[in-house]
Amino acid sequence: MKNKRMFRAEDIPLSLYIHLPWCDKKCPYCDFNSHLLRDQNQFEEYTGALISQLRGWSELFKNRKIKTVYFGGGTPNLFPIDLVETLFKEIHLAMDFEEDSEISFEVNPLNMHRNSSIEEYFFGLNHLGVNRISVGAQSFDDISLKKIGRTHSPAEIELFLMEVCKIFTNVNIDLMYGLPGQNQIKVRKDIDTLKTFNVTHTSYYQLTIEPGTMFYSNVPKLPSEDVIWDMYSLITNELARNGYSRYEVSAYSKDGMRCQHNMNYWEFGDYIGIGAGAHSKITKNNLMERRIVISNPVNYVEKVQSNNQFFKKTSHLPGAEVLFEYILNASRLTKGFEILDFENRTGLEFSNEQEKFCLASEKGLIDITLDKVIPTKLGLNFLNNLQEIFTPINSY
């Protein structure tokens, strides 16, 4: 056999992801598994299904501790705080946690559950143990917000963030660039507003037009590639000047405040995904198992309640597919990855994969040292070119 290594499952951190899929409105650029909320009764039935799934999958996290938890969506803060509390109680009964584990909760401005004020909701989350909040602002410019279908105003976002920052010290703000009608002046104003909140982290994404979205069917006029490049350069330079270190293609943090949940994805850690459309990756000593839950939340609840199969399961041995998945994640990190870590998490011998790594190095996309592989500035700027080198001939 070409690769004789085994996976090192005992050395791989484990995260938990909970998907809360509903939104008040579907944004035209969004390709996430989100659904319009039509009935408040859906919350309780869905919570019951989440608990059933968590209990039914207990063998996946037996004898392992949870490093991070992330509540994502959708718009998780549409969920009633009492049902979030029910989920927390069940999670703590079912799982053991590492010390100082990161627990993140994703929120959208003003989309609070109708029975809670903003302040009450966030005090409730804080009491339950949430220690990191991620706010989907996207922009602080009114015209930009309207052009991407957001329903809140800049003033409303800022008031919302003031409430968040009163209660939480670890806060991320999601922002976007390359938006319809956006220019460098508007991006600079967004950065200036971001600075006033002095949050610990920002994720700054370029708008991409994804299949299945409303923008894909009706493509808006976007800034030119040159203008988008200028925006990108402005963002990276200004954030660096203000103490935000870029540690991943789109992620910037103050010292010691990287998103540990996302780091576990990018470092090819394990994760259990609970809820409609959630993905799981579980490493065992002889294979890597993946599970994907059906995406429609109504069908998900029905199948869980009736004890029917609600997910697909596949298993993978060390090979080209695992190599490609590792590179898709780890190549996004500015620090790169250690060769020993690569071998432990893929089950592959680095020496057996030299041909592709050397090609990437010859193209100036990575640097290879005795113990590390690090993407160059060129590699980070042209990440697709780097990742394509590792594409399997027969993808699964």
C-alpha positions, 0 to 999 in steps of 0.5 A: 500500500502507498499509505500505511498510516492510521488516523490519530483520532485521540489527538483530534479536537472535537466541536459541536455545531447546532443549526437553527435554520429559520430567518424572517427573510431570505437574503438574495446572496445567501446560499446557506441552509436557511428557511423562512419562518412560517409558524412559531410552533416549529421551534418547539418541534425542532428543539425536540428533534435536535435533542433526539438526534443528540441522544441518538448520536451519543456514541460519536462523542463517547470518551471525548470532550467538546472544545467548542460549540457554535449555534449557527443559522439561519438566524439563531436569535429568532429562537425563544431563549427558553428553548435555547436553555432547554438545548443547553441543559441537554448538551451539558447532560450528554457531553463533557467539555474542555476547560475554557471551551468557546461557545458562540452564538450567531445573531442578526440585528433586530431579529429577536424572538418576539417575547424578549428584548435585546438586553434580556435575550443577551443576558439570557445567553450569557447566563447559559454560558455563551461567551462569544457572539457573532453579529451579521452586520454586513455593512454600515452603509444604508444603500449597500444594505438595501442592495443586498436585501438586509432589512435593518438600517445602519443606526439600528445595527449600531444600537444593536451592537452597543447592547451586545458589547455591554454584555459580551467582551468577545464579539465578532462582526461580519462585514462584506465588500464587493457589494453592488454600488460599493466603493473604497469610500464606503468600505473605509467608512465601514472600517471606521465604524467597526473601529468604534466598537473595538470588537475582538474579531471581524470576518470580512467576506467578498460577495460571491454569486452562488448557484441557487441564490436570488442573485444567481438568477438576477445578477446585480451589477458589481464593482470591477475586479480592479475596484474589488482588489483595491477594497481588499487591499484597503481592508487588509492594510487598515485592519492591520494598522488597527491591531487586527491580525489576519490569520485566515483568508477572511478572518482578522482578530485581536491578539489571542481572540481567534475563533476557536470553532472555525480554527478547528474546521480549518485545522481539520478537526472533528465536529458533530453537526446537529440539525437540518443540513448539518455536517459531521466529520468523525475520525476513527483509527482506521477511517474518517466518517462523514454524516450529512443531515437532510436539509429541509427542517420540516422533513428533518423533524418528521423523520426524526420523530418517526425514527426514519433515516434522516442523514447520509453516512460515508466513510473514507480511508486515507487517500486523495479525497482526504488530502484535498479536503485537508488542503481546502481547509488548512491552506486558508490559514496564514500560518499554514500547517505542521507536517506532523499535524498533516500526517496525524489528521489525514493518515497520509505520509507527507513524503508520498504526496511530495509531487503536488506540494512541490508543484505548488511550491514551484508556482510560488503558492506555498513555502515548504520548510523542514516541518511546515507548509505555509501559503505565500501571499500569492497563494492566499491571494489566488487560493483557488489556484493552490487548491486546484493542484490537489483536486482528486482525479476522481472526486467523490 
